[in-house]
Amino acid sequence: MSEIAANRFVVGTAGHVDHGKTRLVQALTGVDCDRWEEEKQRGITIDLGFASMVEDGWQIGFVDVPGHERFVHNALAGLGGIQMMVLVVAADEGVMPQTLEHLAICSLLRIPAGLAALSKTDLVSPDLVELAELELEEALADTPFAGAPILPVSAQSGEGLEQLRAALVELARSSAPIDRYRRLPARLPIDRAFHLRGLGVLVTGTLARGTVCVGDELDILPAAGRARVRSIEVHGDRRQQAEAGERTSLQLVGVDLEQVARGHELTAPGVYRATTSLLVRCRLLATAPEPLDGSSPVRLHVNAAQRIGKLRPLETERLVPGQEALAEIRLDEPLVAVRGDRFVIRRPSPQTTLGGGEVLDPAWRRPRGKALAPTIEALDAGDRQAAAVQWAADSREAGLAVTELALRLGVVPADAREVLNGAAQASLLLEAGAGGRFVTAATVRRVTRRARRLVEAHFAADRLSRGMPKAELVRRLLGARAADLAPAYLDWSSRGGKDLSVVTDGELVTLPGRASELTGAESRLARDIVGGFEEQGLTPGSPEELCRTLGAKPQVFDGVLRYLVERGKLVRLPSGLLLAASALERFRADLLATGWDTFTVADFKDRFGLTRKWAIPLLEHLDRQRLTRREGDRRRVLRPRHRMGA
């Protein structure tokens, strides 16, 4: 087992084919990263290699990436998770095409730190070494690595290796700490997956976020699967836990090799998700061979994943070489992405690096018309709170859930709630109850205005109604998607001001201060309707028959009838049949006067001269009013003393 270091850092090599990357890593670490026989026969690195060294309390892990143009897609799988670039340039050849392509990729991925190693210095004169240094300085000048250290080295003679080790440690020590990534949900992009006899499925990758412990359950994305971590190694050391920034090997159980592959990710359960639609800020390299207009396919690289898709500029008709703009990318197959992920795009054939940038929205849905400009402006602001407010606006009445924001940002729900609480404190969002859903003030204003209009329209159609049924208002106002937020919206509506407010009265919604009054003609009709029902006792005819008898207009009759039911002058039985309230009161008194403790349906029908049509609805009504209770085939009369004890 190797020496245990207190600090860990991951370095990726970059550079042209056969410029000595693998030999340099071997000279520093003693590990030959060329794992495959074909690599040894051809003298070039085809796939990723891994090694590490311990120096001055630091464990420096190396991801040795292939330099040959045909294997750049393998290089991208390794460069996605590193913290430092070591650009290797052979002194006898100088800067070459893949040198510039790897340098451009590292720049697009915003790798935090870097230095250059001028290799094979033992093969050339000091003058040629100096000339190669000047050429390398010029290549670095227009990149984020301008001014980076350039160290002449020779893997053959050992010249400059100690200075390179010291420079690596110094850069690691001065680089930004990755503590903030350790507290995020675990995310391991897989760059290798294989099966070993006796051990089962193993995967490797640079742990981009969070921590992984032995025994953890992890999601396999974009496939829907779950695996458990049996063991962990970090550069050959057995560990109980791996942390963000470490090269990690995991032994998995509960999964077959066919379920995991390069480009998949192992993630904390339920935190990340796959997507096929992205909003991005993309810069096309000045060396890109042609503009992009949305019609040409591109190969998108995010961490170790690569997918074919189409990039469509949103601020211009075409994205021309050297230009940066917002764009949407639609993929043929899903991959895992969150806001802030860096990406690279390449032309599928012939393979050429075109550009890259940053993911702004991993679940992009392009708004229509005039809404596009403010949406992309908010998401391009570089502010998580601004993005959260925009996503809440996009979600309209349903609002943005804490869990949804956590998915889009790739953070734990507690961090997502902190963002949303901050927006609420700034009066940018309102929380709908305590359910963790947030809506914009504009959405609340829109919903309360519409609630007012719907209630007003209800009264316009039915002037005598006591109120609009709450269930109907919620259905028409919010639909199924946001129905559970109805209490919050109705509360906001009741506090919306004189011109906006509605009032909830039990299961009805009305306007503040509204009282429906009958006209003189309607009052006379109401008396006639009640009188007609009272005269017919417990078995009145249908409302339609009474309407014809009274010679009333059906629309007016129906409105007055509803008015009388809402105010308790008439009672609607469970079957829909109507009785006069006074007739029902007399019937209750007659029932109590029978002296019955229990009775059958037949007893009931005979005693009150009822057919089954009226007897069953009346009994159901009595049960609901707790005047009777069903006991098998009989009913028990619940006199006042029974009801008090119930």
C-alpha positions in Angstrom: 0.0 0.0 0.0 1.3 3.5 -0.9 2.0 6.3 1.6 -1.1 8.0 2.8 -1.2 11.8 1.9 -3.2 14.4 3.7 -4.2 16.2 0.5 -5.2 15.0 -2.9 -5.2 16.5 -6.3 -6.0 15.2 -9.8 -3.9 16.2 -12.8 -4.6 15.4 -16.5 -2.0 15.3 -19.2 -2.7 16.9 -22.5 -0.7 17.2 -25.8 0.1 15.8 -29.2 0.6 12.2 -29.9 4.0 10.7 -29.1 5.2 13.8 -27.2 6.0 11.8 -24.1 3.0 12.2 -21.9 2.9 8.5 -20.8 6.7 8.3 -20.3 6.7 11.5 -18.2 3.9 10.1 -15.9 5.9 6.9 -15.6 9.0 8.8 -14.7 7.1 10.7 -12.0 5.1 7.8 -10.6 6.8 4.6 -11.6 3.5 3.4 -13.3 3.2 2.6 -17.0 -0.2 3.9 -18.0 -0.3 2.0 -21.3 -2.5 -0.9 -20.2 -3.3 -2.5 -23.6 -0.9 -4.6 -25.7 -1.9 -2.5 -28.8 -0.8 0.6 -27.0 2.6 -0.9 -26.3 3.0 -2.2 -29.8 2.1 1.1 -31.5 3.8 3.3 -28.9 0.8 5.5 -28.4 -1.9 5.8 -25.8 -5.3 4.8 -27.0 -7.3 4.8 -23.8 -7.1 6.5 -20.5 -4.4 5.6 -18.0 -4.1 6.3 -14.3 -1.2 6.7 -11.8 -0.3 8.7 -8.7 2.6 10.0 -6.7 3.0 11.3 -3.2 5.0 14.5 -2.7 5.4 16.8 0.2 2.1 15.6 1.8 0.2 15.6 -1.4 -1.1 12.7 -3.4 -1.1 13.8 -7.0 -3.2 11.6 -9.3 -2.6 11.5 -13.0 -5.1 10.9 -15.8 -3.0 10.1 -18.8 -5.1 11.0 -21.9 -4.4 9.9 -25.5 -3.0 12.5 -27.9 -3.8 10.9 -31.3 -6.5 12.8 -33.1 -8.5 9.6 -33.5 -8.6 9.2 -29.7 -9.6 12.7 -28.6 -13.0 11.3 -27.5 -11.2 9.2 -25.0 -9.2 12.2 -23.9 -12.3 14.1 -23.2 -13.6 11.3 -21.0 -10.6 11.9 -18.7 -10.3 15.7 -18.9 -13.8 16.3 -17.6 -13.0 15.8 -13.9 -9.4 17.0 -13.5 -8.2 20.0 -11.4 -5.0 20.8 -13.3 -3.7 20.5 -16.8 -0.1 19.5 -17.6 0.4 20.3 -21.3 3.2 18.2 -22.7 5.1 19.5 -25.7 8.1 17.7 -27.2 11.1 20.0 -27.6 12.1 18.3 -30.8 8.7 18.9 -32.5 7.2 21.9 -30.8 3.5 22.9 -30.8 1.5 20.5 -33.0 -2.2 20.3 -34.1 -3.3 18.1 -31.1 -1.3 20.4 -28.8 -3.6 23.2 -29.8 -6.8 21.1 -29.8 -6.1 19.8 -26.3 -5.2 23.3 -25.1 -8.5 24.6 -26.6 -10.5 21.8 -24.9 -8.8 22.5 -21.5 -9.7 26.2 -22.0 -13.3 25.4 -22.9 -13.6 23.1 -19.8 -12.1 25.9 -17.6 -9.7 23.6 -15.9 -8.7 25.6 -12.9 -4.9 25.4 -13.1 -2.1 24.4 -15.5 1.5 24.3 -16.4 3.5 23.1 -19.5 6.2 20.5 -19.6 8.7 20.8 -22.4 9.6 17.1 -22.8 12.4 15.3 -24.6 14.9 18.1 -23.9 17.7 15.5 -24.0 17.2 15.1 -27.8 17.8 18.7 -28.8 20.3 21.5 -28.2 19.7 24.3 -25.6 19.0 26.7 -28.5 16.1 24.6 -29.8 14.8 24.2 -26.2 14.7 28.0 -25.9 12.9 28.3 -29.3 10.3 25.6 -28.3 9.7 27.6 -25.0 9.0 30.8 -27.0 6.6 28.9 -29.3 4.8 27.4 -26.3 4.5 30.8 -24.6 2.9 32.1 -27.8 0.4 29.2 -27.9 -0.6 29.8 -24.2 -0.9 33.6 -24.6 -4.5 33.7 -25.8 -5.8 31.1 -23.3 -6.7 31.1 -19.6 -3.2 29.5 -19.1 -1.3 32.5 -20.3 1.8 32.9 -18.1 1.7 29.3 -16.8 5.1 27.8 -15.8 7.0 26.1 -18.6 9.4 23.5 -17.3 12.0 21.7 -19.5 12.1 18.0 -18.6 13.5 14.7 -19.8 11.9 11.4 -18.8 15.0 9.7 -20.1 17.6 11.5 -18.1 15.5 12.7 -15.2 16.4 16.3 -15.9 13.8 18.8 -14.5 11.7 16.1 -12.8 12.3 17.4 -9.3 11.4 21.0 -10.4 8.2 19.6 -12.1 7.2 17.7 -8.9 7.7 20.9 -6.8 5.7 22.9 -9.3 2.8 20.4 -9.3 2.6 20.6 -5.5 2.8 24.4 -5.5 0.0 24.7 -8.0 -2.1 22.1 -6.1 -1.5 24.1 -2.8 -2.4 27.4 -4.4 -5.5 26.2 -6.3 -9.0 26.9 -5.1 -10.1 24.3 -2.5 -12.8 21.8 -3.5 -14.5 21.7 -0.1 -17.6 23.2 -1.6 -17.9 20.2 -3.9 -17.6 17.7 -1.1 -20.9 18.9 0.5 -22.8 18.4 -2.8 -24.6 15.1 -3.7 -22.3 12.4 -4.9 -21.6 12.3 -8.6 -19.1 10.0 -10.3 -18.8 10.1 -14.1 -17.7 6.7 -15.2 -14.7 6.6 -17.6 -14.0 2.9 -17.2 -16.2 -0.1 -16.4 -14.9 -3.7 -16.4 -15.4 -7.1 -14.8 -12.7 -8.9 -12.7 -13.0 -12.6 -11.7 -13.7 -12.9 -8.1 -14.5 -9.2 -7.7 -17.4 -8.6 -10.1 -18.1 -5.2 -11.7 -15.7 -2.3 -11.1 -15.9 1.3 -12.3 -13.5 4.2 -12.2 -13.8 7.9 -12.5 -12.9 11.2 -10.9 -15.4 11.8 -8.1 -16.8 15.2 -9.3 -19.0 15.9 -6.2 -19.8 14.7 -2.8 -18.5 11.7 -1.0 -19.1 8.0 -1.5 -18.9 5.5 1.3 -18.8 1.7 1.4 -22.4 0.4 1.6 -23.9 3.5 -0.2 -26.7 2.9 -2.7 -26.1 4.9 -5.9 -28.3 5.6 -9.0 -27.0 4.5 -12.4 -27.8 7.2 -14.9 -29.1 7.7 -17.6 -30.2 4.1 -17.3 -32.7 3.5 -14.5 -30.7 1.3 -12.1 -29.3 1.1 -8.6 -26.1 -0.3 -7.3 -24.4 -0.7 -3.9 -20.8 0.1 -3.2 -19.0 -3.0 -1.8 -15.5 -1.5 -1.7 -13.5 1.7 -2.6 -10.0 2.2 -3.8 -8.3 5.6 -4.4 -5.1 4.9 -6.4 -4.6 1.5 -4.9 -5.4 2.4 -1.3 -8.4 0.6 0.2 -10.7 3.3 1.7 -14.1 3.4 3.5 -14.8 6.7 1.8 -13.9 8.7 -1.3 -14.2 12.5 -1.6 -14.7 15.0 -4.4 -11.6 15.5 -6.5 -10.2 11.9 -6.0 -9.6 9.3 -8.7 -11.8 6.5 -7.4 -12.5 2.9 -8.2 -15.7 1.3 -6.9 -16.6 -2.3 -6.6 -20.3 -2.6 -7.2 -22.9 -5.2 -6.4 -26.5 -5.5 -7.6 -25.5 -4.6 -11.1 -24.3 -6.3 -14.3 -21.5 -5.0 -16.5 -24.0 -4.4 -19.3 -25.7 -1.8 -17.1 -22.6 0.4 -16.6 -20.4 1.9 -19.3 -18.2 5.0 -20.0 -20.5 8.0 -20.1 -22.9 6.7 -17.4 -22.8 8.3 -14.0 -23.2 7.0 -10.4 -25.0 9.5 -8.4 -26.7 10.1 -5.0 -30.2 8.5 -5.2 -32.9 10.8 -6.5 -30.7 13.9 -6.9 -29.6 13.9 -10.5 -31.5 13.1 -13.7 -30.9 12.6 -17.4 -31.9 15.1 -20.1 -32.1 15.5 -23.8 -32.6 19.3 -23.9 -30.1 21.9 -22.8 -29.8 25.7 -22.8 -26.1 26.6 -23.1 -23.8 29.5 -23.5 -21.5 28.3 -26.3 -18.3 29.7 -27.8 -17.3 28.5 -31.3 -13.5 28.3 -31.7 -11.9 30.7 -34.2 -10.5 27.6 -35.8 -13.9 25.9 -36.3 -14.3 25.0 -40.0 -17.8 26.4 -40.5 -20.7 28.2 -38.8 -23.5 26.3 -36.9 -27.1 27.0 -37.8 -29.0 24.2 -36.2 -29.1 21.9 -39.2 -25.7 20.2 -38.7 -25.2 17.4 -36.1 -22.7 17.9 -33.3 -21.1 15.5 -30.8 -21.6 16.9 -27.2 -19.2 15.9 -24.5 -20.2 16.4 -20.8 -17.8 14.7 -18.3 -17.3 11.2 -19.7 -20.5 11.1 -21.7 -20.8 11.9 -25.4 -24.1 12.2 -27.4 -25.1 13.2 -30.9 -27.4 16.2 -31.1 -28.2 19.5 -32.9 -27.2 22.9 -31.6 -29.5 25.9 -32.5 -28.4 29.5 -31.8 -31.0 31.5 -30.0 -29.6 35.1 -30.4 -28.5 34.9 -34.0 -29.3 32.9 -37.2 -25.8 31.3 -37.2 -23.0 30.8 -34.7 -19.8 31.8 -36.6 -16.2 30.8 -35.7 -14.9 33.0 -32.8 -18.5 34.0 -31.7 -20.1 33.2 -28.3 -23.9 33.1 -28.0 -26.8 31.3 -26.2 -28.0 28.2 -27.9 -30.2 25.1 -27.3 -29.0 21.6 -27.8 -31.4 18.7 -28.6 -29.8 15.3 -28.1 -30.7 12.0 -29.6 -30.1 10.2 -26.3 -30.1 11.4 -22.7 -27.1 12.2 -20.5 -26.7 13.7 -17.0 -26.2 17.4 -16.7 -26.8 20.2 -14.2 -26.5 24.0 -14.4 -22.9 25.0 -14.4 -21.5 21.8 -16.2 -18.9 22.6 -18.8 -19.1 20.9 -22.2 -17.3 20.5 -25.5 -18.8 20.1 -28.9 -17.1 18.3 -31.8 -18.0 17.7 -35.4 -18.9 14.0 -35.7 -17.2 13.5 -39.1 -14.6 14.4 -39.9 -13.9 14.8 -36.1 -12.9 18.3 -35.2 -13.3 20.3 -32.0 -15.8 23.1 -32.7 -16.2 24.8 -29.3 -17.8 24.5 -25.9 -19.2 26.3 -23.0 -21.5 26.1 -20.0 -24.9 24.5 -19.3 -27.4 27.1 -18.1 -30.6 25.0 -18.0 -30.5 21.1 -18.1 -34.3 20.8 -18.5 -34.8 23.5 -21.2 -38.2 24.2 -22.6 -38.1 27.0 -25.1 -40.8 29.6 -24.4 -42.7 31.1 -27.3 -42.7 34.5 -28.7 -41.7 37.5 -26.6 -41.1 35.3 -23.5 -37.9 33.9 -25.0 -35.8 37.1 -24.5 -36.4 37.6 -20.8 -36.1 33.9 -20.1 -32.7 33.5 -21.6 -31.6 36.8 -20.0 -32.5 35.5 -16.5 -30.9 32.1 -17.1 -27.7 33.7 -18.5 -27.3 36.0 -15.5 -24.9 33.7 -13.7 -27.1 33.9 -10.6 -28.8 30.8 -9.1 -31.5 32.9 -7.6 -32.3 34.6 -10.9 -32.5 31.1 -12.5 -34.8 29.9 -9.7 -37.1 32.8 -10.2 -37.3 32.2 -13.9 -37.9 28.5 -13.5 -40.7 29.3 -11.1 -42.2 31.7 -13.7 -42.0 29.0 -16.3 -43.8 26.6 -14.0 -46.7 29.0 -13.8 -49.5 28.1 -11.3 -47.8 24.8 -10.3 -44.8 26.7 -9.0 -41.2 25.5 -8.6 -40.7 22.7 -6.0 -37.6 22.6 -3.9 -36.9 19.1 -5.2 -37.1 20.3 -8.9 -34.7 23.1 -8.2 -32.3 20.7 -6.5 -32.4 18.5 -9.6 -31.6 21.3 -12.0 -28.8 22.7 -9.9 -27.5 19.3 -8.8 -27.6 20.3 -5.1 -29.1 18.8 -2.0 -32.7 20.0 -1.2 -31.5 22.0 1.8 -29.3 24.1 -0.5 -32.2 24.5 -3.0 -34.5 25.7 -0.3 -31.9 28.2 0.8 -31.9 29.7 -2.7 -35.7 29.8 -2.8 -36.0 31.3 0.7 -33.6 34.0 -0.3 -35.8 34.8 -3.3 -38.8 34.9 -1.0 -37.1 37.2 1.4 -36.3 39.5 -1.6 -40.0 39.5 -2.5 -39.2 37.7 -5.8 -41.1 34.6 -4.9 -44.0 33.5 -2.6 -44.1 30.1 -0.9 -47.5 28.3 -1.5 -48.1 27.0 2.0 -45.4 24.9 3.6 -45.2 22.3 0.9 -41.9 23.6 -0.6 -43.4 25.1 -3.8 -42.7 28.7 -4.8 -44.5 30.9 -7.3 -43.8 34.4 -8.6 -45.8 37.4 -7.5 -46.9 37.9 -11.2 -48.4 34.4 -11.2 -50.3 35.1 -8.0 -51.6 38.4 -9.5 -52.7 36.6 -12.6 -54.4 33.8 -10.7 -56.3 36.1 -8.3 -57.5 38.3 -11.2 -58.7 35.2 -13.1 -60.4 33.9 -9.9 -62.3 37.2 -9.6 -63.4 37.0 -13.3 -64.6 33.4 -13.0 -66.6 34.2 -9.9 -68.1 37.3 -11.5 -69.0 35.2 -14.6 -70.7 32.7 -12.3 -72.9 35.3 -10.8 -73.6 36.8 -14.2 -75.0 33.5 -15.3 -76.8 32.8 -12.0 -77.6 36.0 -10.2 -79.3 34.3 -7.2 -76.5 31.9 -6.5 -74.9 32.1 -3.0 -71.5 31.4 -4.5 -69.5 29.5 -7.0 -68.6 25.9 -5.8 -65.0 25.9 -4.7 -64.3 22.6 -6.5 -65.5 24.1 -9.8 -63.4 27.3 -9.3 -60.2 25.3 -8.5 -60.8 23.0 -11.5 -61.2 25.9 -13.9 -58.5 28.1 -12.3 -55.7 25.7 -11.6 -56.4 22.3 -13.2 -55.1 19.1 -11.8 -51.4 20.2 -12.0 -51.7 22.9 -9.3 -55.0 21.9 -7.5 -53.1 21.1 -4.3 -52.0 24.7 -4.1 -55.7 25.9 -4.1 -55.7 26.8 -0.3 -52.8 29.1 -0.8 -54.2 30.8 -3.9 -57.6 31.2 -2.3 -55.9 32.8 0.7 -54.0 35.2 -1.5 -57.2 36.0 -3.4 -59.0 36.8 -0.2 -56.2 39.3 0.5 -55.9 40.7 -3.0 -57.6 44.1 -2.5 -61.0 45.4 -3.3 -60.8 44.8 -7.1 -59.1 41.4 -6.9 -60.4 39.6 -3.9 -62.9 36.7 -3.5 -64.2 35.3 -0.3 -64.4 31.6 0.7 -67.5 30.6 2.5 -67.3 26.9 3.3 -67.4 25.1 0.0 -68.5 28.2 -1.9 -66.6 31.2 -3.2 -68.2 34.6 -3.5 -67.4 38.3 -3.8 -66.8 40.4 -0.7 -70.0 42.2 0.5 -72.2 40.5 -2.1 -75.7 39.6 -1.1 -78.2 38.2 -3.7 -81.7 39.7 -3.3 -84.9 38.6 -5.0 -87.0 41.0 -7.1 -90.6 41.4 -6.2 -91.7 38.9 -8.9 -89.0 36.5 -7.8 -90.1 36.8 -4.1 -93.7 35.9 -5.1 -92.5 33.0 -7.2 -90.4 31.8 -4.2 -93.4 31.8 -1.9 -95.4 29.8 -4.5 -92.6 27.3 -4.9 -92.3 26.7 -1.2 -96.1 26.6 -0.8 -96.3 24.0 -3.6 -93.8 21.7 -2.0 -95.4 22.1 1.5 -98.8 21.2 0.2 -97.5 17.9 -1.3 -95.8 16.8 1.9 -93.3 13.9 1.7 -94.1 13.0 -1.9 -94.1 16.1 -4.0 -94.2 16.0 -7.8 -91.2 17.0 -9.9 -89.9 20.6 -10.1 -90.8 20.6 -13.8 -94.4 19.8 -13.1 -94.6 22.6 -10.5 -93.0 25.0 -12.9 -95.7 24.3 -15.5 -98.4 24.5 -12.9 -97.2 28.0 -11.8 -96.6 29.1 -15.4 -93.1 30.3 -14.6 -90.2 30.7 -17.1 -87.9 27.7 -16.6 -84.7 29.8 -16.4 -86.2 32.0 -13.7 -87.8 29.1 -11.9 -84.5 27.2 -11.8 -82.6 30.2 -10.4 -85.2 30.8 -7.6 -85.2 27.0 -6.9 -81.4 27.0 -6.3 -81.8 30.1 -4.2 -84.3 28.4 -1.9 -82.1 25.2 -1.6 -79.0 27.3 -0.8 -80.9 29.1 1.9 -82.4 26.0 3.4 -86.1 26.6 2.5 -86.0 23.4 0.4 -83.9 20.3 1.1 -82.3 18.1 -1.5 -82.2 14.4 -0.6 -79.2 12.2 -1.5 -81.1 11.0 -4.6 -81.7 14.6 -5.8 -85.4 14.7 -4.8 -86.6 17.9 -3.2 -88.7 18.5 -0.1 -89.9 21.5 1.7 -87.9 22.1 4.9 -91.0 22.6 6.9 -92.4 19.2 5.7 -89.2 17.5 6.6 -89.3 19.0 10.1 -92.9 17.7 10.6 -91.8 14.3 9.4 -88.9 14.2 12.0 -91.4 15.0 14.8 -93.7 12.3 13.6 -90.9 9.8 13.5 -89.9 10.6 17.1 -93.5 10.4 18.2 -93.8 6.7 17.0 -92.0 5.5 20.0 -89.9 3.2 17.9 -86.5 2.2 19.1 -85.8 0.3 15.9 -87.7 -0.3 12.7 -87.4 -2.0 9.2 -87.8 -0.4 5.8 -91.2 -2.1 5.5 -92.4 -0.6 8.8 -91.2 2.8 7.7 -93.0 2.6 4.3 -96.2 1.4 5.9 -96.2 4.0 8.7 -95.7 7.0 6.4 -97.3 5.7 3.2 -94.2 5.9 1.2 -93.0 4.1 -1.9 -89.4 2.9 -2.2 -88.6 5.9 -4.4 -89.1 8.2 -1.4 -88.4 5.9 1.5 -84.8 5.0 0.7 -83.6 8.7 0.1 -85.4 9.8 3.3 -83.7 7.1 5.3 -80.3 8.0 3.9 -81.0 11.6 4.8 -81.9 10.6 8.3 -78.7 8.6 8.6 -76.6 11.5 7.5 -78.3 13.8 9.9 -77.6 11.3 12.7 -81.3 10.9 13.5 -81.2 7.2 12.6 -78.4 4.6 12.5 -78.4 1.5 10.3 -78.0 -1.8 12.2 -78.1 -4.7 9.8 -81.6 -4.8 8.3 -83.0 -2.4 10.8 -82.5 1.2 11.8 -82.3 2.6 15.3 -83.9 5.9 16.2 -81.3 8.3 17.7 -83.3 10.5 20.1 -81.5 13.5 21.7 -79.9 11.4 24.5 -78.4 8.9 22.0 -77.0 11.7 19.9 -75.3 13.4 22.9 -73.7 10.1 23.8 -72.6 9.3 20.3 
